[in-house]
Amino acid sequence: MHQEITENLLAKYFANEASEEEKAHIEDWLKKDPENRLIFSEYQQLWNSPLKIKEHKFDPSLVYTKVSDAILEEKKARSRSFNYRFLRFAASILLFVGLAGTWLFFSNLPPKQLSKKAEYGQKLKFTLPDGSLVYLNSGSTIDYPENFSEDNRQVALVGEAFFEVKKDKHRPFIINSGSMKTTVLGTSFNVSAYPHASQSVEVLSGKVKVSSEIEEVVLVPGQRASLEKGMINKYEVKTSEISSWRNGTLSFRDSPLSTVVVKLERWYNVQISLEEELKKCVFTGSFTSEKLPVVLEVLKETFGISYQINAQKITIKGKACNNKQ
Amino acid sequence: MKAGALQTDLQLILRIKNDDERALKILFDKYFSALVHFSFRITHQKTIAEEVVADVFIELWKRRAYLDITHQVKAYLFTMVKNTSLNAGRNQKLHYSFSDSSLELEVFSQSPEEKLISEENLQDIDQLLNILSPTVKTVFLLSREEGFTYAEIAGILKLSIKTVESHMGKALKLMRETIQKSNLGEYYHK
């Protein structure tokens, strides 16, 4: 085995954990010697061998019976304790029977879940049951209960949103998004958690706690937390740039074209196909309330690309650029 | 509520927090097979593995009001199954050997038939895996089979990311060496 190429490194490569640098290192090593390719392919085949490990038969419905029995027990225990209290009062205050019954009926129902979605090409602004304000960016969904519980306010976000959270120091406001959790008591900040894209939180005012699987950080205004491989990294950010999308500004900073295109698709509700070679080109710039053709013209000037618009479908072609990362 | 609208794991957890039993069933069906096999690999007994998974979901339901799941729900479930499996071993005083010096995961010994590897079986990666120590095997399978990232595996098994990295390397190394030693290498060249 090559002295610098270890099994640890190869495993990282196969498991998609290798850094760009490590990948390049392996690729260099592969180019050096055909023997290396042979060794590599042996490991690769080992890695790719199909697993039949889940060969034992287990019966999910049988196991779930045990779970639902326990849930039923819990419910019975709850209503027994209510009946007992109820009986003590029934004799003296008969009038309350109807009311209590109604209360029991409604309190046992799960709170209704609501969902708001901003479609592609659309943005939404609305108020949550606690009075907090949400600006939802294109192609984003937020789920929340009709009434928040007594000890916290939890919502689930897919996509990007800006929050102006109503102050309530007894009930933290918690946003669950991707593998990130953002906790606040009352403040304004932007959360971006589109699927298959980098996740980040940017704070405009107040203090915000961001946690991932392994760590948590506290952000103050002008800071951005970005989730990278489970780790949270802090960056400074211009407050004027935070959630500029609310004012119709589409901004990019060192963004690969593959990311730019995904944002444009959501923003303008179009489908864009991009040639593989162009994906790594890096773009910085911002557009305020511009129509799509203007944006495409700028990209054309910057990268020397050509594009075709066919109804909602856009095709971008061109040669690889030399500014890629 | 729109059917099918609230399907991601965190959304299911949110529904469970709001007393929605159907969401618990959806989550159960989604991960039952992966979790019960994971537990089986620790406990080596089918009935115990099944009990462990049932207990984990009952516990999830009981604690729903206090659930504080910030990260991957799947990794959270695997962590609960690991802890419950290890407790099952301790509480029921099973006939596994306990060694103070060994890693926690290795309190359960391998069954004899698992250790037995005949040459013809070596073509089968599942057999090949049994040359690995239980911890290395578990790490490898969490990556290969469940697609967890190194960081997630480290979280579930309470190991450092560096340790996960070296276990993964060790798994590859030992498996390849075994193939070469047994002269069955040609099989993998095909």
Interface residues (C-beta under 8 A of the other chain):
Chain A: T6 E7 N8 L9 L10 A11 K12 A15 E17 E42 Y43 Q45 L46 W47 S49 P50 L51 K52 I53 K54 E55 H56 F58 D59 P60 L62 V63 Y64 K66 V67 S68 A70 I71 E74 P110 P111 K112 Q113 S115 D143 P145 S149 D151 Q154 V155 A156 V158 N176 S177 S179 M180 K181 S211 S212 E213 I214 K229 G230 M231
Chain B: M1 K2 A5 L6 T8 L10 Q11 I13 L14 R15 K17 N18 D19 D20 E21 L24 K25 F28 D29 F32 S33 A34 V36 H37 F40 K46 A49 E50 E51 V53 A54 F57 I58 W61 K62 A65 I69 T70 H71 Q72 A75 D124 I125 D126 L129 L141 S143 R144 E145 T149 Y150 A151 E152 A154 G155 E165 S166 M168 G169 K170 A171 L172 K173 M175 R176 I179 G185 Y188 H189
